[in-house]
Amino acid sequence: MGTIADNNEILQELIDRYSLSPTPIEVNFRKLVSSIPYNSERSTHLIHPYPAKLLLHIPYFFLNNEILSSEGDVVFDPFSGSGTVLLESLLSNRSAYGMDTNPLARLISKVKTTPIHTKKLSYETRKLFASIGKKTAAFEPDVVNIEHWFYPHVRRQLSRIYAAIETVADNEAKDFFSVCFSNCVRRTSLADLRVSVPVKLNPDCYAKGHWLREAATKRINWLRRVNVVKEFENIVRANESRMSDFVEPTRDQLATIIGNDARDPAEYIGINAKNHSMKRPSLIITSPPYAGAQKYIRASSLSLGWLHLCPRSGLRQHEETTVGREHYHKSEFSEPKETGIKKADALLKVIREKNPLRAHIAANYLCEMQTCFHNSISVLRPGGHFILVAANNRVCGHDFKTKNYLREILENQGLTLRLELVDDIQSRGLMTKRNKTASIISRESVLVFKKSKH
């Protein structure tokens, strides 16, 4: 993609084509945004890993034009995760609002979108590492099965680093170091880094001579002798470089985390208030979770514990606040739950005969998404656009047309579909124990809706 004018032309051509024949249009966002290599070092995007991250090419494509929004407008993502949409909004000279239930995601988003001047960060870094050298191991945090995931010398060094971070007086720098520390926790744990939900490395799972057996053995041997402070320093230095690339382009715009629950209308009151300083968003770009697809809290559990963001006893409570969650008490699904979406309810009735829990998970997900969408649309500026990234999946061996159901919800709430694009995706599969019955999500749809001006 080239200039704003070029981008306007490409997007308008797609919209016109869809208006003549309203069938999904095949695209490749990586080619549409060929100036950005896949998984590239762009600004602060890679400051911290996060499961099922949105391909940054998607928000980039929809932000760098004058058809859906203008520079200076506000963009909103009610499921902002680690802040991909928020950061791309800033880089396109727009402000952004975000929401997410995961405390770690909110922290990453905040750091990723808060520029820190290079000299200030260098100064704070020097002070921090001088402090680490003076610290002794403090009390260990409330982390689930901490002995299972970390060698003793790793726990001691992580404890020293955390104690030093706690003494940092500058809040922006402290948050930056906390995100670096979270990344260090992940890297120095015995968890398999290829899997989002913690699974302990086990070379014996693979046959002798298999490259994964050799890789797991090599990593375990490295962890037995790792210098955790040095690894933390490497992470800080790499993220300092990313932050230096970020500071200049975004100085005039801000990203704000406005809440932690897209289902709660109280989170939106500030935007809706007539005389409030917050501007209403002209564009929503969001990629909601799928029903039972990603265990975000479990995936973050080690970092949440080490950062004192959530103790072991609070993990289940956090999971219960997540849209698309899997855990319910039996009393919660003893009676059938209806969504009001005829095709979905008919399929859920069949699924319930096989597995009442999975039927309830899918049904409750759709009900909660209706609430989330209603709240988000309520703050969207009249004439604004709502971009939904979604895909169909499988539930108990049945095709569950999530994308279709979400489209129906949005249309029932007064939005008009202007464009639907379909792209193959590479790495947002369901890495859970149910992956054989839940299937791999390999094609993703992007739907562009418009809100009435009245």
RAUR-V405776 format. One record per pair of residues at least 24 apart in sequence whose C-alpha atoms are under 8 Angstrom apart, sorted by the first residue. I is the first residue (numbers start at 1). J is the second residue. D is the distance in Angstrom with one decimal. If there is no record, write none. Layout:
i=I j=J d=D
i=I j=J d=D
//
This chain:
i=1 j=32 d=6.1
i=1 j=33 d=5.2
i=1 j=34 d=6.4
i=1 j=35 d=6.5
i=4 j=64 d=6.1
i=4 j=65 d=5.2
i=4 j=66 d=7.2
i=5 j=65 d=7.3
i=7 j=61 d=7.8
i=7 j=64 d=6.8
i=7 j=65 d=5.6
i=8 j=65 d=5.2
i=8 j=66 d=6.4
i=8 j=67 d=6.5
i=11 j=67 d=8.0
i=12 j=67 d=7.7
i=14 j=419 d=7.4
i=15 j=418 d=6.5
i=15 j=419 d=5.7
i=18 j=418 d=7.3
i=18 j=419 d=5.9
i=18 j=420 d=7.5
i=19 j=418 d=7.1
i=19 j=419 d=7.7
i=22 j=419 d=7.7
i=23 j=420 d=7.3
i=24 j=419 d=7.7
i=24 j=420 d=4.9
i=24 j=421 d=5.3
i=24 j=422 d=6.3
i=25 j=420 d=6.4
i=25 j=421 d=4.8
i=25 j=422 d=6.0
i=26 j=421 d=5.9
i=26 j=422 d=4.9
i=26 j=423 d=6.1
i=27 j=421 d=6.4
i=27 j=422 d=6.0
i=27 j=423 d=5.4
i=28 j=423 d=5.5
i=28 j=424 d=7.3
i=29 j=57 d=5.9
i=29 j=58 d=6.3
i=29 j=61 d=7.7
i=29 j=423 d=7.1
i=30 j=57 d=6.3
i=32 j=61 d=7.5
i=33 j=57 d=6.1
i=33 j=60 d=7.7
i=33 j=61 d=6.7
i=41 j=242 d=7.9
i=42 j=242 d=7.9
i=43 j=242 d=5.6
i=43 j=243 d=6.9
i=43 j=245 d=5.4
i=43 j=246 d=4.9
i=44 j=87 d=7.9
i=44 j=112 d=5.6
i=44 j=113 d=7.8
i=44 j=239 d=7.5
i=44 j=242 d=5.1
i=44 j=243 d=6.0
i=44 j=245 d=7.6
i=44 j=246 d=6.4
i=45 j=84 d=6.8
i=45 j=87 d=7.5
i=45 j=112 d=7.0
i=47 j=112 d=6.9
i=47 j=179 d=7.9
i=47 j=180 d=7.7
i=47 j=239 d=5.8
i=47 j=242 d=7.2
i=48 j=108 d=7.0
i=48 j=179 d=7.0
i=48 j=180 d=7.4
i=48 j=183 d=6.1
i=49 j=183 d=7.6
i=50 j=82 d=6.6
i=50 j=105 d=7.9
i=50 j=196 d=7.9
i=51 j=196 d=5.8
i=51 j=294 d=7.7
i=51 j=296 d=7.2
i=51 j=299 d=7.6
i=51 j=428 d=8.0
i=52 j=294 d=7.7
i=52 j=427 d=7.5
i=52 j=428 d=5.0
i=52 j=429 d=7.8
i=53 j=81 d=7.6
i=53 j=82 d=7.6
i=53 j=84 d=7.5
i=53 j=428 d=7.5
i=54 j=84 d=6.7
i=54 j=287 d=7.0
i=56 j=84 d=6.2
i=56 j=85 d=7.4
i=56 j=88 d=7.5
i=59 j=84 d=7.9
i=59 j=85 d=5.9
i=59 j=88 d=6.6
i=59 j=89 d=7.9
i=59 j=285 d=7.1
i=60 j=88 d=6.1
i=60 j=89 d=8.0
i=60 j=92 d=7.9
i=63 j=88 d=7.6
i=63 j=89 d=6.8
i=63 j=92 d=6.5
i=64 j=92 d=6.3
i=68 j=282 d=7.8
i=68 j=283 d=6.9
i=68 j=384 d=7.3
i=68 j=385 d=6.4
i=69 j=282 d=6.3
i=69 j=283 d=6.5
i=69 j=384 d=8.0
i=70 j=94 d=7.7
i=72 j=253 d=7.6
i=73 j=281 d=6.8
i=73 j=282 d=6.5
i=74 j=279 d=6.8
i=74 j=280 d=6.8
i=74 j=281 d=4.5
i=74 j=282 d=6.0
i=74 j=283 d=6.9
i=75 j=281 d=5.2
i=75 j=282 d=6.4
i=75 j=283 d=4.9
i=75 j=284 d=5.7
i=75 j=285 d=7.3
i=76 j=281 d=6.0
i=76 j=283 d=6.4
i=76 j=284 d=4.7
i=76 j=285 d=6.4
i=76 j=286 d=7.9
i=77 j=284 d=5.8
i=77 j=285 d=5.5
i=77 j=286 d=5.1
i=78 j=262 d=5.7
i=78 j=286 d=6.6
i=78 j=372 d=7.9
i=78 j=376 d=7.1
i=79 j=262 d=7.4
i=79 j=286 d=6.1
i=79 j=287 d=6.6
i=79 j=288 d=5.7
i=79 j=289 d=7.8
i=80 j=109 d=7.9
i=80 j=286 d=7.0
i=80 j=287 d=7.9
i=81 j=105 d=5.3
i=81 j=106 d=7.1
i=81 j=109 d=7.3
i=82 j=106 d=6.7
i=82 j=108 d=5.5
i=82 j=109 d=4.8
i=83 j=108 d=7.2
i=83 j=109 d=4.5
i=83 j=110 d=7.9
i=83 j=112 d=7.1
i=83 j=113 d=7.6
i=84 j=109 d=7.9
i=85 j=285 d=7.0
i=85 j=286 d=7.7
i=86 j=113 d=7.1
i=86 j=255 d=6.3
i=87 j=112 d=7.0
i=87 j=113 d=5.6
i=87 j=255 d=7.8
i=90 j=249 d=7.8
i=90 j=250 d=5.5
i=90 j=253 d=6.0
i=90 j=254 d=6.9
i=90 j=255 d=7.2
i=91 j=249 d=6.1
i=91 j=250 d=5.9
i=93 j=249 d=7.8
i=93 j=250 d=6.6
i=93 j=252 d=7.4
i=93 j=253 d=6.4
i=94 j=253 d=6.0
i=94 j=254 d=7.8
i=95 j=253 d=5.0
i=95 j=254 d=5.0
i=95 j=255 d=5.6
i=96 j=254 d=6.5
i=96 j=255 d=4.5
i=96 j=256 d=6.3
i=97 j=255 d=5.8
i=97 j=256 d=4.9
i=97 j=257 d=5.7
i=97 j=258 d=6.2
i=98 j=255 d=7.6
i=98 j=256 d=6.3
i=98 j=257 d=4.7
i=98 j=258 d=6.1
i=98 j=259 d=7.3
i=99 j=257 d=5.6
i=99 j=258 d=6.0
i=99 j=259 d=5.1
i=99 j=260 d=5.1
i=99 j=261 d=6.6
i=99 j=262 d=6.7
i=100 j=259 d=7.0
i=100 j=260 d=4.7
i=100 j=261 d=6.2
i=100 j=262 d=7.5
i=101 j=260 d=4.6
i=101 j=261 d=5.7
i=101 j=318 d=7.6
i=101 j=321 d=6.8
i=101 j=322 d=6.3
i=102 j=260 d=7.5
i=102 j=296 d=7.3
i=102 j=297 d=6.6
i=102 j=318 d=7.6
i=103 j=304 d=7.6
i=103 j=309 d=6.7
i=104 j=300 d=7.0
i=104 j=303 d=7.5
i=104 j=304 d=6.5
i=104 j=309 d=7.6
i=106 j=257 d=7.1
i=107 j=175 d=7.2
i=107 j=179 d=7.2
i=108 j=179 d=6.3
i=110 j=255 d=7.7
i=110 j=256 d=7.6
i=110 j=257 d=7.3
i=111 j=172 d=7.5
i=111 j=175 d=6.4
i=111 j=176 d=5.7
i=111 j=179 d=7.5
i=113 j=254 d=7.7
i=113 j=255 d=6.2
i=114 j=172 d=7.7
i=114 j=254 d=7.9
i=114 j=255 d=7.6
i=115 j=243 d=6.7
i=115 j=246 d=6.5
i=115 j=247 d=4.9
i=115 j=250 d=7.7
i=115 j=251 d=7.6
i=116 j=172 d=7.3
i=116 j=173 d=7.6
i=116 j=243 d=6.9
i=116 j=244 d=7.9
i=116 j=247 d=6.6
i=117 j=244 d=7.3
i=117 j=247 d=6.7
i=118 j=240 d=7.6
i=118 j=243 d=7.6
i=118 j=244 d=5.8
i=121 j=173 d=6.6
i=121 j=240 d=7.4
i=122 j=240 d=7.9
i=124 j=168 d=7.8
i=124 j=173 d=6.8
i=128 j=164 d=6.4
i=128 j=165 d=6.8
i=128 j=168 d=7.2
i=131 j=164 d=5.7
i=132 j=160 d=6.2
i=132 j=161 d=5.8
i=132 j=163 d=7.8
i=132 j=164 d=5.3
i=135 j=160 d=5.6
i=135 j=161 d=7.9
i=135 j=163 d=7.2
i=135 j=164 d=6.8
i=136 j=160 d=5.7
i=137 j=163 d=7.9
i=138 j=163 d=6.8
i=141 j=305 d=6.3
i=141 j=306 d=5.6
i=141 j=308 d=7.0
i=142 j=305 d=5.6
i=142 j=306 d=7.2
i=142 j=308 d=7.5
i=142 j=311 d=5.4
i=142 j=312 d=6.2
i=143 j=301 d=7.6
i=143 j=302 d=6.2
i=143 j=305 d=4.7
i=143 j=306 d=6.5
i=143 j=311 d=6.7
i=143 j=312 d=6.0
i=144 j=301 d=7.6
i=144 j=302 d=7.2
i=144 j=305 d=7.6
i=144 j=312 d=5.7
i=148 j=190 d=7.8
i=149 j=189 d=5.4
i=149 j=190 d=5.0
i=149 j=191 d=6.6
i=149 j=200 d=7.1
i=150 j=188 d=7.3
i=150 j=189 d=5.2
i=150 j=190 d=6.0
i=151 j=189 d=7.9
i=151 j=223 d=7.8
i=151 j=224 d=7.1
i=154 j=188 d=7.0
i=154 j=226 d=7.6
i=154 j=227 d=8.0
i=154 j=228 d=6.3
i=157 j=228 d=6.1
i=157 j=229 d=6.6
i=158 j=185 d=7.4
i=158 j=228 d=6.9
i=158 j=229 d=7.6
i=161 j=229 d=7.2
i=162 j=306 d=8.0
i=162 j=307 d=7.7
i=177 j=236 d=7.2
i=178 j=307 d=7.2
i=180 j=232 d=7.0
i=180 j=235 d=6.1
i=180 j=236 d=5.9
i=180 j=239 d=7.5
i=181 j=232 d=6.6
i=182 j=303 d=5.2
i=182 j=306 d=7.7
i=182 j=307 d=7.3
i=183 j=235 d=7.6
i=183 j=303 d=7.9
i=184 j=228 d=7.7
i=184 j=231 d=6.9
i=184 j=232 d=5.6
i=184 j=235 d=7.2
i=185 j=302 d=7.3
i=185 j=303 d=6.4
i=185 j=306 d=7.7
i=186 j=302 d=7.4
i=186 j=303 d=7.1
i=188 j=223 d=6.4
i=188 j=226 d=7.8
i=188 j=228 d=7.1
i=189 j=223 d=7.8
i=190 j=220 d=7.2
i=190 j=223 d=7.7
i=195 j=431 d=6.9
i=196 j=299 d=5.4
i=196 j=431 d=7.4
i=197 j=295 d=6.8
i=197 j=296 d=7.8
i=197 j=298 d=6.0
i=197 j=299 d=4.2
i=197 j=300 d=7.8
i=197 j=431 d=7.9
i=197 j=432 d=7.9
i=198 j=298 d=7.4
i=198 j=299 d=6.1
i=261 j=321 d=7.8
i=262 j=371 d=8.0
i=262 j=372 d=5.1
i=262 j=375 d=7.2
i=262 j=376 d=7.6
i=263 j=368 d=6.7
i=263 j=369 d=7.8
i=263 j=371 d=5.6
i=263 j=372 d=4.6
i=263 j=375 d=7.0
i=264 j=372 d=7.8
i=264 j=375 d=7.7
i=265 j=375 d=5.9
i=268 j=375 d=7.3
i=268 j=376 d=8.0
i=268 j=379 d=7.2
i=271 j=379 d=6.5
i=272 j=378 d=7.9
i=272 j=379 d=5.9
i=280 j=379 d=6.0
i=280 j=380 d=6.1
i=280 j=381 d=5.8
i=281 j=379 d=6.9
i=281 j=380 d=5.4
i=281 j=381 d=5.9
i=281 j=384 d=7.7
i=282 j=380 d=6.0
i=282 j=381 d=5.1
i=282 j=382 d=7.8
i=282 j=383 d=7.7
i=282 j=384 d=4.6
i=282 j=385 d=6.5
i=283 j=380 d=7.0
i=283 j=381 d=7.9
i=283 j=384 d=5.6
i=283 j=385 d=4.9
i=283 j=386 d=5.9
i=283 j=387 d=7.7
i=284 j=380 d=7.4
i=284 j=385 d=6.3
i=284 j=386 d=4.6
i=284 j=387 d=5.8
i=285 j=386 d=6.2
i=285 j=387 d=4.7
i=285 j=388 d=6.2
i=285 j=389 d=7.9
i=286 j=387 d=6.4
i=286 j=388 d=5.5
i=286 j=389 d=6.2
i=287 j=388 d=6.1
i=287 j=389 d=4.7
i=287 j=390 d=6.3
i=288 j=388 d=8.0
i=288 j=389 d=7.3
i=288 j=390 d=7.2
i=289 j=323 d=7.0
i=289 j=324 d=6.3
i=290 j=324 d=5.9
i=290 j=402 d=8.0
i=291 j=323 d=7.6
i=291 j=324 d=4.1
i=291 j=325 d=6.7
i=291 j=326 d=7.8
i=291 j=361 d=6.6
i=291 j=362 d=5.6
i=291 j=365 d=5.9
i=292 j=324 d=5.1
i=292 j=325 d=5.4
i=292 j=326 d=5.3
i=292 j=361 d=7.1
i=292 j=362 d=7.8
i=293 j=324 d=7.3
i=293 j=430 d=5.7
i=293 j=432 d=7.8
i=294 j=430 d=6.7
i=294 j=431 d=7.7
i=294 j=432 d=7.8
i=295 j=325 d=7.5
i=323 j=365 d=6.3
i=323 j=368 d=6.9
i=323 j=369 d=7.8
i=324 j=361 d=6.9
i=324 j=362 d=7.6
i=324 j=364 d=7.9
i=324 j=365 d=5.2
i=325 j=361 d=7.0
i=325 j=365 d=7.9
i=326 j=358 d=8.0
i=326 j=361 d=6.1
i=328 j=357 d=7.8
i=330 j=357 d=8.0
i=333 j=357 d=6.4
i=333 j=360 d=5.9
i=336 j=360 d=7.3
i=337 j=363 d=6.2
i=337 j=364 d=7.2
i=338 j=363 d=6.5
i=339 j=363 d=6.0
i=339 j=364 d=7.6
i=339 j=366 d=6.4
i=339 j=367 d=5.6
i=341 j=405 d=7.1
i=341 j=408 d=7.8
i=344 j=400 d=7.8
i=344 j=401 d=8.0
i=344 j=405 d=7.1
i=347 j=400 d=8.0
i=351 j=395 d=7.7
i=351 j=396 d=6.8
i=351 j=398 d=7.9
i=354 j=396 d=7.8
i=355 j=396 d=7.6
i=358 j=395 d=7.3
i=358 j=396 d=7.4
i=366 j=405 d=7.8
i=366 j=406 d=7.6
i=369 j=406 d=7.7
i=370 j=409 d=6.2
i=370 j=410 d=8.0
i=373 j=409 d=8.0
i=373 j=410 d=7.0
i=374 j=413 d=7.0
i=377 j=451 d=8.0
i=380 j=451 d=7.8
i=381 j=451 d=7.8
i=382 j=451 d=5.9
i=382 j=452 d=5.8
i=382 j=453 d=4.4
i=382 j=454 d=6.4
i=383 j=450 d=6.3
i=383 j=451 d=4.9
i=383 j=452 d=5.2
i=383 j=453 d=4.3
i=383 j=454 d=7.9
i=384 j=450 d=5.9
i=384 j=451 d=5.4
i=384 j=452 d=7.8
i=384 j=453 d=7.9
i=385 j=448 d=6.8
i=385 j=449 d=5.5
i=385 j=450 d=4.4
i=385 j=451 d=6.1
i=386 j=448 d=5.9
i=386 j=449 d=5.0
i=386 j=450 d=6.2
i=386 j=451 d=7.6
i=387 j=446 d=6.8
i=387 j=447 d=5.6
i=387 j=448 d=4.6
i=387 j=449 d=6.2
i=388 j=446 d=5.6
i=388 j=447 d=5.2
i=388 j=448 d=6.6
i=389 j=444 d=6.9
i=389 j=445 d=5.8
i=389 j=446 d=4.5
i=389 j=447 d=6.5
i=390 j=444 d=5.8
i=390 j=445 d=5.4
i=390 j=446 d=6.5
i=391 j=441 d=7.0
i=391 j=443 d=6.6
i=391 j=444 d=4.8
i=391 j=445 d=5.7
i=392 j=441 d=7.3
i=392 j=444 d=7.9
i=393 j=438 d=6.7
i=393 j=439 d=6.6
i=393 j=440 d=7.6
i=393 j=441 d=6.3
i=394 j=437 d=6.9
i=394 j=438 d=4.9
i=394 j=439 d=6.0
i=395 j=437 d=6.9
i=395 j=438 d=5.6
i=396 j=437 d=5.8
i=396 j=438 d=6.8
i=397 j=437 d=5.4
i=397 j=438 d=6.9
i=403 j=445 d=7.4
i=414 j=451 d=6.9
i=414 j=452 d=7.4
i=415 j=449 d=5.8
i=415 j=450 d=5.5
i=415 j=451 d=5.0
i=415 j=452 d=6.9
i=416 j=449 d=5.2
i=416 j=450 d=5.2
i=416 j=451 d=6.6
i=416 j=452 d=7.9
i=417 j=447 d=7.0
i=417 j=448 d=5.9
i=417 j=449 d=4.3
i=417 j=450 d=6.5
i=418 j=447 d=7.7
i=418 j=448 d=5.6
i=418 j=449 d=5.5
i=418 j=450 d=6.8
i=419 j=447 d=5.8
i=419 j=448 d=5.0
i=419 j=449 d=7.2
i=420 j=445 d=6.8
i=420 j=446 d=5.7
i=420 j=447 d=4.5
i=420 j=448 d=6.3
i=421 j=445 d=5.6
i=421 j=446 d=5.1
i=421 j=447 d=6.5
i=422 j=446 d=6.3
//
